[in-house]
Amino acid sequence: MLIPAQPERVRVARHRYDDNSRIFVAAFLRFFQRVCRLHMDLFDGDVGLVVVAGAVALANLEARMRDPAFRKAFSSIDTEIGIDQQRGCNALSVAESTGLPRETVRRKINQLIKMGILARRGSGDYVVQPGILQSGPFAALFRDLADETTRLVNECLDDEILAAR
């Protein structure tokens, strides 16, 4: 029985970063502005909402994504993660991770709850609202973010800032 060959993984490494660092900065800033714009369209033009929602999402899932079984079960954005499958976080941890004042974080969290993006699981325990990431606007956002990331990497490869090996 023949075992199918595993596809060779392509790795990206810094190539001529020092020679092209200004070109990288310009490419990254274009990428960052496009990504911010995509988010702001979905978050009522408030970048603070983007930062807080992202921090809650990371706090809820980052540790769990290191578990191979969880990662396999929930690797696709199309798979909904229920309230009980999220770790939850509080406003203080979000404030510490973002550098935003705790009162600002609390206001943003309450606004995100009203928008249906976050849910309050208990007193001071916040999670991403199940199903919100699978909704049309967020699904489109993630596709656009993947496209923008691919565009950045390709620009860096074209400009010899990064090299595939």
KOLKEPA-834624 format. One record per residue (C-alpha): residue number from 0; residue in one letter; x, y negated, z. Coordinates in steps of 0.2 Angstrom, whole numbers, m for minus. Each point is the difference from the previous one (the first is absolute). Layout:
(NUM, A, (X, Y, Z));
...
END
This chain:
(0, M, (0, 0, 0));
(1, L, (7, m17, m5));
(2, I, (m1, m14, 12));
(3, P, (m4, m16, m9));
(4, A, (13, m13, 1));
(5, Q, (m3, m14, 11));
(6, P, (0, m17, m9));
(7, E, (16, m10, 4));
(8, R, (m4, m14, 12));
(9, V, (5, m17, m7));
(10, R, (8, m11, 14));
(11, V, (2, m19, m2));
(12, A, (16, m8, 7));
(13, R, (6, m17, 1));
(14, H, (11, m2, m16));
(15, R, (6, m18, m3));
(16, Y, (m9, m9, 14));
(17, D, (14, m12, 4));
(18, D, (2, m5, m18));
(19, N, (m19, m2, m2));
(20, S, (m6, m5, 17));
(21, R, (m8, m16, m6));
(22, I, (m9, 9, m14));
(23, F, (m6, 12, 14));
(24, V, (m6, m14, 11));
(25, A, (m10, m7, m15));
(26, A, (m7, 17, m4));
(27, F, (m5, 3, 18));
(28, L, (m8, m17, 2));
(29, R, (m11, 3, m16));
(30, F, (m5, 17, 7));
(31, F, (m4, m8, 17));
(32, Q, (m10, m14, m7));
(33, R, (m10, 12, m11));
(34, V, (m3, 12, 15));
(35, C, (m5, m14, 12));
(36, R, (m12, m6, m14));
(37, L, (m8, 17, m2));
(38, H, (m3, 1, 19));
(39, M, (m6, m18, 2));
(40, D, (m13, 3, m13));
(41, L, (m7, 14, 11));
(42, F, (2, m8, 17));
(43, D, (m8, m17, m3));
(44, G, (16, m9, m4));
(45, D, (7, 3, 18));
(46, V, (17, 8, 1));
(47, G, (m2, 2, 18));
(48, L, (m14, 12, m2));
(49, V, (11, 10, m12));
(50, V, (14, 0, 13));
(51, V, (m11, 6, 14));
(52, A, (m9, 13, m10));
(53, G, (16, 7, m6));
(54, A, (7, 1, 17));
(55, V, (m15, 9, 7));
(56, A, (1, 12, m15));
(57, L, (18, 4, 3));
(58, A, (m2, 2, 19));
(59, N, (m14, 12, m3));
(60, L, (9, 11, m12));
(61, E, (19, m2, m1));
(62, A, (4, 13, 14));
(63, R, (m13, 12, m7));
(64, M, (7, m1, m18));
(65, R, (16, 9, 7));
(66, D, (m11, 15, 4));
(67, P, (1, 11, m16));
(68, A, (m17, 7, 2));
(69, F, (m8, m17, 3));
(70, R, (10, m7, m15));
(71, K, (m6, 14, m11));
(72, A, (m18, m1, 5));
(73, F, (0, m19, m2));
(74, S, (13, m4, m13));
(75, S, (m13, m6, m13));
(76, I, (m9, m17, 4));
(77, D, (m16, 8, m6));
(78, T, (0, 11, 16));
(79, E, (m9, m9, 13));
(80, I, (8, m1, 18));
(81, G, (m13, 0, 13));
(82, I, (0, m10, 16));
(83, D, (6, 14, 11));
(84, Q, (14, 4, m12));
(85, Q, (8, m17, 3));
(86, R, (11, m4, 14));
(87, G, (m7, m18, 4));
(88, C, (8, m15, 6));
(89, N, (m3, m16, 10));
(90, A, (2, m18, m4));
(91, L, (16, m1, 11));
(92, S, (9, 13, m11));
(93, V, (m5, m9, m16));
(94, A, (6, m17, 7));
(95, E, (16, 8, 4));
(96, S, (3, 8, m16));
(97, T, (m5, m15, m11));
(98, G, (6, m14, 11));
(99, L, (m17, m8, 0));
(100, P, (m7, m7, 16));
(101, R, (m11, 12, 9));
(102, E, (m15, m12, m1));
(103, T, (2, m2, m19));
(104, V, (0, 19, m1));
(105, R, (m15, 2, 10));
(106, R, (m10, m12, m11));
(107, K, (7, 8, m16));
(108, I, (m5, 17, 7));
(109, N, (m18, m6, 4));
(110, Q, (m1, m7, m18));
(111, L, (6, 16, m8));
(112, I, (m13, 10, 10));
(113, K, (m14, m12, m6));
(114, M, (7, 3, m18));
(115, G, (m2, 18, 3));
(116, I, (19, 4, m2));
(117, L, (4, 4, 18));
(118, A, (m10, 9, 13));
(119, R, (0, m1, 19));
(120, R, (1, 17, 7));
(121, G, (1, m5, 18));
(122, S, (5, m15, 10));
(123, G, (16, m7, m8));
(124, D, (1, 15, m11));
(125, Y, (0, m4, m19));
(126, V, (0, 11, m15));
(127, V, (m3, m1, m19));
(128, Q, (m18, 2, m4));
(129, P, (m2, 17, m8));
(130, G, (m4, m1, m18));
(131, I, (5, m18, m3));
(132, L, (16, 5, m9));
(133, Q, (m10, 11, m12));
(134, S, (m11, m15, m5));
(135, G, (1, m7, m17));
(136, P, (9, m16, 5));
(137, F, (13, 9, 10));
(138, A, (3, 14, m12));
(139, A, (3, m13, m14));
(140, L, (12, m9, 12));
(141, F, (10, 16, 3));
(142, R, (1, 3, m19));
(143, D, (6, m18, m3));
(144, L, (13, 2, 14));
(145, A, (7, 16, m7));
(146, D, (1, m9, m17));
(147, E, (9, m15, 7));
(148, T, (12, 11, 10));
(149, T, (4, 10, m16));
(150, R, (2, m17, m9));
(151, L, (13, m6, 13));
(152, V, (10, 16, 0));
(153, N, (0, 0, m19));
(154, E, (6, m18, m1));
(155, C, (14, 4, 13));
(156, L, (5, 15, m11));
(157, D, (0, m10, m16));
(158, D, (10, m14, 8));
(159, E, (12, 13, 7));
(160, I, (m3, m5, 18));
(161, L, (m6, 18, 3));
(162, A, (6, 16, m9));
(163, A, (m9, 17, m1));
(164, R, (11, 15, 5));
END
